Structure formats: structure tokens, C-alpha cells
Amino acid sequence: MKILLTGSTGMVGSNILEHPFTRNHKLLHPRSTALDLRDYEMTKAYIKKEEPDLIIHAAGLVGGIQANINNPIGFMIDNLDMGRNVVLAAKESGVQKFLNIASSCMYPKEGENPLKEETILTGPLEPTNEGYAFAKIMVTKLCQYISETSKDLRYKTIIPCNLYGRHDKFSLEFSHMIPAVIRKIHEAKEKEANEVVIWGDGQSRREFMYAADLADFIGYAINNFKKMPQNINVGIGRDWTIEEYYRIIAKVIGYEGRFTHDLTKPSGMRQKLVDDSKLRKFGWAPSTSIEIGIKKTYEYFKKTIK
């Protein structure tokens, strides 16, 4: 197939491009300078010209708790505009297959864990990333409406758990938890610091999957597109506390200092574990353990981050 991949320079997009399944297809992966998804007319013109058989929408403005707190408008509007424009342009151009990559941030803050796909929009969202979550929900619902009202169009959504891996940003201020903690503990070891501070009480639970595994799932989903559910969680089926992640990362890096807690900082949702029942029924499972994934991510960090 001819596949258009948006967000090819981001972590998810970069891992997709590295995966062997892409060798079986012709991939279009324009940078934002060539295709600004915030511009509907540009997006529509590009899709009409290239006529892709399938679109993988991996583009988005992403970041951790602090980045979302600092820029809620950007996280909502940019992600909404990009998602809406590419979905509607695909529909108008007659693209029959669409894979939308959403986020487990869409689930209610107090939702019962594991979080089932059917619980989207059943309760208030986590305030620290509410704008981002609203945008992802709206694009997910748009894909659902198109699938329900168009005989020949199948626009489906993947809902991954938190991700980490090669091509992450490793920013203390703007990254998600694992890449930020890798940098924090690496620098603590380099400086021979005696302690590392954890935001909040460290007892919130999170599920993280190695990004290369998500790329593997996408290859599987393309080959089994017809039987894939409309919305499907993609995760590893278990979680750890934030403090446990710190300790796993410290062990990989070889840091032996102690951990303290800054209770003035937000901890986010107390738990965010996605239900993988549909995923298991669909016939796919991740292959990378948390220890191996963090080790590979740390090796990438040391080679690429100055």
C-alpha cells in the first residue's frame, strides 16, 4: 500500500519508520515544513495529490505534566486542528483506511482500572492534561462517526498506554516521565549527587510500553485491519508506581543515591492502566520487558544526547 505517516520525526513516527513492516509498503512521511497539518487546505491538497491507501496519524504536540500545565491552549488547539484536518481531508479525498493514534489520557481521572475503551467520556478528565485529552477525544469520536456513517471508510483509533523509547526527547521540563527520569538520574550520577527528588509521593501507578512495540502493533493492525476493533487499547497489561520506575532506572544507570519527595508537586492520576482484553483477543502482545526497554532507551540516550 501507499501509506501516509504524519509525525514521522516524533518518537512514535521514528519508531514506525525503523520497523521492518514498512519495507512492504511505500511510505510518505513529509516533515511539517512540507505538510503543515494545522492548514486544512494544504493538508487536503497533499492528500488529494498523493492518494494514499491508508493514513497513520502519529503527529501531535506532546509533553509531560509541566508542559501541559504551561501550555493548555496549545496542547488542545494544535492537536485538535491537526487531527481534525487530516481526518476530514482524508474523508473528502476518499481515503478508505485511517489509523488514528490517540492517548490513554482520554480516560476519566477516576475511571475504574483497568480502563476499558467504553469508559471514554464517562467522567471528568485529569486537570493537568485536560486540553490534550479533549483534543484526542474529539478526533477519536470523529473517526468513529465516519466509520459509522460511511459505507466504505474505516477510520479506527489506537489508544496506547504511556510510551518511551528511542527518539524520545529526554527533557526535564517537557518530556514524559521515563525519559525525564533517565536524564535526571544520569545527571545525578554524573554530578555524584546524594539524592534525587521525585515529584509527589511517588505512589501513582503508570503503565509504560516501549515505543518499538507500538510500531510492531501498527504493522500487525495494518495486516489485520478488517477485524481490528473501532477503538483498541494497546498496552503491556501491568503497571508500576512512579517510585518503582525511579528505582528500575537507577539500577540500569548504576545510581546508588537516595530518593526524596516534593509533595508540593502534582502526582497526576493515581492509576492509569489500560484494559488489554480486546488487544489479547485481537491476537497481539508486546515483546519488550520494562528492564530491557529502559536499558535500550538509556543506551540511545548516551549515544545521542549531549
N, C-alpha and C positions, 0 to 999 in steps of 0.2 A: 504493500500500500504506500501511497504518498501520505506522510504524516506531518502535520504542523505541530511543533512543540513550542509553546510560549514559555518564557522564563528560563531559557537554556543556559544562562550564565549563573543562575542561582544554584543553591545546593542540590535541590531535587532535580532540576533540569540537567545539571552537570553529571549527576549520577545516572540519569537516564541515558545520556549520550555515551557514557562509558560502558553501558550494559551490552552484552553480546546480541540481545534480541534486535537491536537497532540495525544490525547488518542485513537483516532480512527485508528491510523497508527503505524507502527513500525518505530521509528526514529533512524537513525545512526547519531551521532553528535561527531565525533572524534576531539580531540584537534590538534593543529598544530604540536605537537610533534609526533603524530601518523600518521598524514596526512599533509605533507608539500606541499601545492598546487603549490609552486614555482618549485617543482620537478615533471616533467611530467611523468617519468617512475613510480615513487611512486604513483602518482595520478591515472594513468592508471591501475596499478596493484591492487590498492584498489577497484576501481570501478568494474573491471572485477571479482574480488573475491566476492564482496558483492552483485552485480547485483541489484542495486536499481531500483524501478519502476519510480521514479521521483527524481530530484535533485533540491534543493533550494540553490542557490548560494548567500549567505549573507556575505561571507568573504571579507575582504579588509582592506587596510591601510587607515584610515580616520582621519580627523582633521580639525581644523578651518583655518582661513586666515593665521595666523602666521606660523602654522605648514606647510602649503602648500608652503609658501614663503621660508621657511628654507630648505625644502627638496623636491623640484620639481621632481628630478630624482627618488627618492624612491616612491613618490606617483604615478608616471607614470609607472615605470617598475614593481614594486611589484604588483600593481593592474592589469596591463596588463598580466603579467605572470600567476598570479592566475586564472584570468578569462579565458584566452586562454587555459590553461592546462586543467581545469576542463571541459570546453565545448568540446574540441577536444577529451579528454579521454572518455567523455560520448558518443559522437558520435561514436567513434571507438568501444565502448563496446555495442552499440545498445540500450542505454537508450532512451526511447521514449519521455519522458516528462522532460522539464527543465524550471525552473523559475529563471531567472537572475534578480537580484536586482541592478538596476543602480542608477542614480542620476540626479536631475534637474540641476546640474552643467553642464550637456551636452548641454544645450541650449545656443544660441548665446547671447553675452553680451548685444547687442542692439536689441534683439528679441522683437517683439510686445507681450505685456502681455494682457490676459493670454497666456502662452506659449503652443502651440499645438505640439503634437508628431511629426507632419510632418515637423517642422521647424529645427530639428536637422541637423547640417551641412549646414545651410544656412547663416552663418555669423561667424565672429571672436568670440572666447571664452573670458570669463573673465580671464585676465592675472594672477590673484592671485591664481587660482586653475586650470590652463590650463592643466598641466601634468595629474592630476587626471581625468579631464574631457575627455582628449584624450583616456585614457585607458578605461574608461567606454563606450565611443562611439564605440571603436573598438570591444569590447566584445558584445555590443548590435547589431552591424552590423553582427558579426559572427553568432549570434543566428538567425538573420533574414535570412542570406544566407542559413543556414542549413535548416530552415523551408521551404524555397522556393525551394530548390533543392533535398530535401529528402522526399519521399512519406509518410513515417511512423513516421518521427521525428517532434515533435512540440516543438521548443525552443523559449520561449517567455520572454519578458522583462517588468518588473515593474519599473516605474520611479517615485519614491516617492519625495514629496517636502522635505524640511528640517525636520529632526526628533529630538525629545528629549524624555526623559522619564527615567524610571527605568533602571538601569545598565549603565547609561551614565558615563563618566569619570570625569566631573567637574574640568577639568584642566584649569587654567587661560591662559596658553600658547597654549595648543594643542586641546582644546575642541571646538565644535561648539558654537554658540552664547548663547543660552538659558542656558545650564549647566554652562558655564563660568560666565555668569552674575549672576546666582544663587549663585555661590561661592563668587564672587566679592562683591555682596550686603550683603550676610550673614556675610562675614568678616568685611565689613564696619560697620555693626550694632554691631558686637561683639567688635570692637575697638572704637565704638562711634565716627566714622569719620563723619565730617560735609558734605563731598561731595564725589561723585563717578564720575569718568571720563568715558565718552563714546567715543569710537573711532569714528573719523569722525564727520559729522554733525548730525548723528542720524536720518536722514530723508530717508535713504534707506529702502525699504519695503521688508519684508520677510514673507513667509508662513511656519508655523511650525505645524507639526502633532505629536500627542502623539504616541510613538512607539508601544504601545499595540494595537492601531487601525490598524497599518500596519500589525501586526501579524493576526488580525482579517480578514483583507482583503485577506491575503495569504490563510487562511483557506477557505474563500469564493471562491477564484480563483481556488483552487485545486478541489473543488466540481463543478465548472463550467468552467473547463479548456478548453473545446472544443470551447465555444463561446467567450472566452476572446480574445481581440484584440492582434495582434502581439506585439505592444508596447502600454502601457497604463499608463497615469499619475495617481498617487494616492495622493490626497491632500484634503484640507478642503474647498477649494473654496473661501477663502478670505485671506487677509494679513494685517499686521500692520507695522508701522515704527519701527526701532530699538529702538528709544526713548520710544515709547509706550510699547514695551516689557519690557524695564527697569522699567517703572512705574507700570506695572502689577505685575512684580516680586517683586518690592519694597513693594507694597501693601500686597502681600501674606506673605512676610517676616516680615513686620512691620517696615520697614526702612523709616525714615522721613527726611533724609538729602536731599541736592540738587544735581543736575546733571550738570556737565560741559562737554565741548567737546574738544578733542585733534584733531585739524584739520590737524596735520601732519601725522596722521594715515589713512590708506586706509578705504574707506567705502564699497568697493566691488560693485557689480552690483546695480543699482539704484532700480530695482524691479525684483523679481523672484517669480511670481505667475503662477502656472501651470493651464492649461485649464482642467476642470474636466468633459467636455461633454461626452467623451467616458466612463468615470467612472460611471456617472449617468445612462447612457444607459445600462451599464453592470449590474446595479442594486444594487450597494453597496454605503454606505455613512458612514463616521466616526461618532462616538458617543460621543467623549470626547471634551468638550469645552476647550478653552485655559486656562481659570482660574482654572478649575478643574484639568487639566493636569499638570499645573505648581505647584498647591498645592500638588498633589500626588508625583511629582518629588522632591519637596522640602522635603517632609516627608521622602522619600527614602534617600535623601542626608544626612539628620540629623542622620538617623539610621546607615548609612553605611560608611560615610566619616569622617575620623578623622582629 
